[in-house]
Amino acid sequence: MKRLNLAVILLVLTSFMACQQAPKTTSDSNPLDTLAFDYSSMRTLTVDSAAVVSAHPLASEVGKYILKKGGNAIDASIAVQYALAVVYPGAGNIGGGGFMVLTDSTGQSHTIDFRETAPSSADRDMYLDQEGNVIENASWMGHLAVGVPGTVAGTYLAHEKYGKLPMADLIAPAIQLAKKGFVITESEAKGLNHNHDSFVKQNKGSTIAFVKDQPWKKGDTLIQPELANTLERIAKNGAEEFYQGQTAELIVKEMQKGKGIITMEDLKNYKPVERKAREFDYKTGHVVTMDLPSSGGLMIQMMLKMLEPYDLKAMGFHSPEAINHVVEVERRAYADRTDYMGDPDFVDVPTQKLLDDDYLKSRMKDFVPGKAGESSKIKPGLKESEETTHLSVLDKDGNAVAVTTTLNGGYGSHVVVEGAGFFLNNEMDDFSVKPGFPNAYGLLGTEANKIEPNKRMLSSMTPTIVLKDKKPYIVVGTPGGSTIITSVLQSILNVMEFGLTAQEAVNKPKFHHQWQPDTIMVEDDFPKEVVEKLEEMGYKIEYRGKIGRTEMILVQEDGKLNAAADRRGDDGAAGY
Ligand code: GLY
C-alpha cells in the first residue's frame, strides 16, 4: 500500500512535468523518468503551507510526499536524506556525515551532530612520509581517507527524538528509487564520466553501479540494486544494521581491501551527539545555527557581530563598499578559525573570547574603508571539490529543519563498499594533516584540528535557521567547502540587509575571502564593473566557476513560503 502511494505521487509528478514541458525522452513504463524533463520550473515556488528544497527535484518531491502523508519536517528531512543518497551519489550519502539544525513550532532549538570521526587507530602523522612530508592525496582518495560515517546514526537519532512516521516509511522512497532506477541529468552524467578512471582504480575487482562500458549520458537510468538491498536491511534492522550488522561487516571487508583502518569496534562505537545550538540575535532576527565541531555557526556569529555597526543597506547590494566590509570581516574570522577551532570534545576553543565585543571591535581597528587589507598583517587575533549538500524543510506546523550532509569531495573517497553499493566519505582531509599545510579547500589548520583517534574533523557546514518572533523566517544552508560559511553569511545579508527575495538571494553571484590565499574569489558572472572597483581598492580577484548551491525557504510578510533551489545545480523545490 505504502509503495503504491509513492508510485502514485511519482506518477502525478511525471504527469505534472509533462504539462510543464514535453519530455526529451520517453519511457511510459517508468514513472521515475521525470529527470528527462527540464526542471527549471521547479527551482522556485511560493506556497501556503510547507516546503522542501534540496539538491535534487526527486528528493524534494519525496519530502513533500512525506509531509502530505502526515509526516513532520523532521520525517521529511530524513526521507530526503535517504533519497539523496540514491539520486545524488556525488554528495547525498549514507557513507558520510553532517549536521541537523531544527527549530520546533514553539521556537525551541535542537541540533544533531552526526559528523564522521577519525578511526581509533588514526594518528596525527598518518598522512606523512618518513621525512615528514604530506603524502599526496592520501587523506583525499581511497580507503585511508575515510572517516567513520555518521549519517545513518544521525537520522535514527533525529527520528527517535522528533519523528512521527515509522522509519521504514521514510526509507521506502529511497529503496524504490534505488531499485527501479532514475533518469540521470547531464551534470550527473558528466560527474560519473569525469571520475570513471578513479572509480575503477579505487574499486579494483568489484562491479559497481556507477561504472559501465559506455560513457553515461543524460537520459540514462541509474539502477543501484546493492544499495537498494542495503537500504532494505537498514529499514528492517535499524541503525544497528549499519554499525554492527551485515553492512558493518561489508564496510570492514572493504577497508581491508585497501589501506583502510576502520574496524567493527569503530563502527560499533560511533555515536551522534545532540548539541546546544549556537544562537544569537542579529538586528530583527534570531539566528539558530550549528556550533562546533562545525566552525560555521561561530564564524557566522563573529562576522555578523563585526558587521553590525556598519550600514550595509545604505551601501547597497553588491556595491564595492559593502563587499569591502564583508571581505574584511571574512579575512579576520578565517584567520581565527585556523588557530583556534576544532572538535570541542578534544580542544578548548576560546569561544567567549572570540565573541567578546571588545575583541571583535579590536579586530576591525586596522580596517581602512575603501582599501584592501593584507592577510600577511592579520594573524589569528587572540593572544584558523566541494560536494556537500544541503536541504531545508518547513512544515505546516512551523517546524523548520536545516540539514547539511557530506561525503566531502565529489563521490567522497571514490571507494564503494562492495556488496553494499554506496560511496564512503573522504572526510579525513578536513583535519589539519600537518600544521600550515592547506587542505583541499585551501584551509589551514594547526593543533586544534590535528588528527586524534575518535575526534571529529573541523567542518564548515552551516545549516542555519533565522527566527523572527520565535517563528521561522529563513531556513538556509549550502555546500561549498570553505565557501559554505561566507555563502550562508551572504544569503542572510542578501535578505536581511538588501531585501532580496529567496530566489535572488540564492542565485545572485557570490564572492568569498578566507584569509589565505589573500584573494577575493568571485563567480564567473560577477559584475565586471564591481570587480574593477575592488581591484582599484587593492584586492586581487580570482574567478572561480560557481560558489555554493544554496537551498533557502523564506517566509514572506504575507505568511507564504518562498522556496528557492539554487540555479547552479539540478536542485529542486517542492511544496504545497
Ligand atoms: N567537508 C566539508 C566540511 O565539512 O566543511
Residues whose N, C-alpha, C, O or C-beta is under 5 A from the ligand:
A	BS01	LIG	T406 N408 L458 S459 S460 M461 G481
